[in-house]
């Protein structure tokens, strides 16, 4: 997710040009060979070979997974890990309407245990911003398992917080939300849940796109507010109390750790009963600074 390494194995991929909906027709299919350490792979399809009912999307996935329409959390829940390769969809192409390219934005489609499809858009390219990170996807799948009672008694405090949504509104805040996958996934899983996604203003447009594509559970809502950890809390945040604070993939940069911990301290002063749920992939030793500062503020794991 930091883009510092490339996939180290050869892999057969399948690319299909198809209708956007789940049960739509497949117009063209091609097998591709990914070679280890490749950075990109061109896909060329002969559009004259078949009649295409535009709009259509390009779907690229591992060849052995050709029968799967979505990436299912169910297939990996019992093993406790996620697929190494996640399929990708382009945005809609429609030459008849002048849409010949989709630039750098792509779509991921996941099927949680609840069966409610989770559609997440992300930006590709050199930037590490505005795309899915391993720890965020792992936390999304973990919360899905907890709600589906597949991880009973693993985290009793978290289970208690989530179960409170059966008799009152559950208020959730996500810090450094990126694409928003964790908060959106939770809002699609838990009824009567208010989720406030926060991050720097540069992700606003992408997050709003993902909120628009979301399918929240009954009486659940999703909103976004810009939040800079080095600035005062915005009114949307400071005016509310929260039951659950989500922090996924936010400690990879040691320079941002002190303002993150300060922000958590300010939030807990307003919501002293809130549970903080953190997910990260350990990348380097400097991340240990987070736990030192975290405990120095009186927080407990």
N, C-alpha and C positions, 0 to 999 in steps of 0.2 A: 504493500500500500504506500510505502514511501518512494517506490520506483527505483530503489537502489539495486535490485536484483531482478533477473529475468527467469522465466520458467525453464528449468534445466533438463527437460525431457522432450523427446519427440512425441507428437500427439496427432491423431487423426481428428479433424473437425468436419462438421457438416454445415453448410450454409444453405438456407432456404429462403426464397422470396415467397411470401405468403400473405394472406389476408390478416389484418390486425387482430381479429377476435379469436377466441380460444379454439373454436371448431371450424375456422375458416379454411378455404382451399389453399393447397400448396401449388404454386405455379412452376417454380424451378428449384432444383436441388443440385448441389455440387459438393463433392468431397474435397477437402483441403488437407495438405500435410504441413503441420507446424513443426519446425526444426528447433532443437534446443538452442536457447539463447537468442532466438529471434525477438525483435522488438515490434514488428508489425508484419502483416500478411495481406497482400492485395486479394480482393475477391472480384472476379469478373464473371458476369452472367450474360448469356445471349438472349436478349429480350425479344428477338424475332422468332424464337422457337415455340412460343405459346401465346395465347390470348390472355392478357392480364386485365383484371377488373380493378383498376386503381381506386383508392389508395392501397398501398401494400407496404409491408415492412420486411427488412432483412433480419433473419434470426440465425445466429451462429451458436453452435453448441458442440459438445464432444460427440463423436459419431456413435459411440456405444450407448449414448443417452438419447438417441433419436426419437424414441417413442414418448419421451417425457415432454409435456407441454410447459411445465413450470419446474422450477427447482424447489423440491418439497422438503420441508423441515422433517416430515415424518420419516423419510428414508434415512435420516442421520441421527434422530433423537436417541435411539437406543445405544448408539456407539459414542455419543457425547461429543461429536465433532461435526464440522460442516464440510461440504464438498470442496475439493481443491480447485475445481473449475466451475465457474458460474456462467450460465449461458447469457447471451446479450441480444437485445433487440434494438434495431435502429428506430428513430422516429419515423413517422409516416412519409413515404415518398409518393408523389403524385405528379408525374410529368404533364398530365392533361391540365393541371391547374398551375403549372409553372414551378412545382417543387421538385427540383432535380437533385438536391443534396440536403443533408441533415446536419452538417457541421460536426461538432464534437460531442453532442449530447446523445446519450444512449439510455435505454430502459432495461431494468432488471425486474423479473417477475418471480415472486416466491409464493409458495403455498404453505402457510403455517398449519399447525395441527387443527386449528379451527376451520380450515377450508376457505377462509376469506382471503382472496388473492391480495397480495401486497405488491403494489406497483411502485417502484422507486426509480426516478431519473437521476443520473449523475453525469458529470462532465469528464471527458477523457482529456488526455494531453499531458504536458509536462508538470503542471501545477499539482501540488498535493492537496489542494483545497477542492471542495465540492465533488468529492467522490467517496464511494463506500470504503470503509476501513474494516479490517478483520475483526477487531474487538467490538465494533458496533454491530456487525452482523451476528457475531456470536452472542452478544447480549440480547439482541432481538429474539434469536432462537431460544435462548435460555428462559426469557420471560414467557415465551409461548409455551414452553414445557411446564413451567411452574403453574401457569393459569390452567393448563390442560391436566394438571395433577399427575404429570409424568416425573416430577422431581419432588415428591412429597418428603417433607421433613429435612430437606437439604438446607433450607434457609427459612426457619420458622418465623423470624422477624419480618422478612419480605412477604411470606405467605399471609401473615396477619394483616399487613398493610393492604395487600391486594384484595383480600377477602372483605375488607371494610367497605368496598364498593358495593356490597350487596345491600347495605342499609343506609349509605350516604354517599355524596359525591366524593370521588377520589381526585385530588388535585396533585398534578405531576408537573415537575419542571425538568427540562433537559438542558444542560450546559454544553456549549460547543457542539451543537447538534449536527453540523455538516449538512448532509442530505436530509436528515430528519428521520432516518429509518427506525431508530429505537423507539422514539416517542410515537411515531405514526403506527408502528407495529403494535404497540401497547394499546393505543386508542382503538385500533381495529379489533382487539381481542377482549378488552374489558369494558362492559357497559357502564354508563354513568360515570365517565372518566373525563376530566378536563386536563388536556396536555398543553403546556406552553413550551414551545421550542425556542431556544435562544442561541445566538451566535453573532459573529460580526456582520455588519450590514452587507458585505459582499456576497453572502449566501442567500439573501432575501428572496430574489427572483426564483432561484432553484427550489428553495424550500416551499414557497407558495405554489409552485408547479406541483410538487409532491403532495401538498395538502389538498390541492384541487383534485388530484387523482385518487385520493384516499377514500376508503369506504368505512367510516367509523362505526363501531358497535352502537347499539341503541342508546341514545341520550349522551353519547360521548362527543367531545369537541376537540379540535386542534387549532392552535393559533401560533403565531410567530412574533417575537419581539427582538430587536437588535440589543445585544448586551456585550459591552466591552468590559472585561474583568478589571481593568484599571480605571474605570469610570464609575460614578455613582450608579446604584441600581435604578433602572428605569421604572416609571410609575406602574407599568403592567406587572412588574415583578415585585416591587416593594409594597404594593397595596394588597398583596395576597399572602396567605399562608399555604404551605405545601406539605403533603403527606410523604411524597417520594421525590428525591432529587437524583436524576440520572446523569452519570458522567462517563462517557465512552470515548476512549482514545484521545484523552486530553492532556496526558503527561509526557508525551514523547519529546517535547521541547522544554528543556530545563529552565529556560528564561521565562516561560509562562507559568511555571509551577507556583511561585510565590503569589502572584495576583489571583490565581485559581483558588488557592487555599484561603486567601483573604476573602474572596467572594463567597466561598462556602461558609466561612465564619459569619459573615453578614447575613447570609440566608438563614442559618440556624438560629441566630439571635431573634429573627422574626418567626421562625417555625421550629421551635425547640424540640418538637416531637418527630420531626421529619427523619426519614431513613435515607441515607446516601448510598446509592448502588453504583459501584465503579467497575468498569471493564477496560482492560488494556492488554496489549501484547507487549511483553517485555522486550525492549530493543537494545538498551544500553544501561550501564550502571548508574548514570546520572539521574535516572528516574527514581532512584531510592530516596532522593531529596524530598519527593512528595510525601512519603510516609513519615519522615522526620518532622517536617513542618506540620503535617496533619495531626500527629500525636502531640506536638508542642502546643496546639490550640485546644487540647483537651478532648479531641475526637477519639473514639474507640472503634476498633475493627470488630 
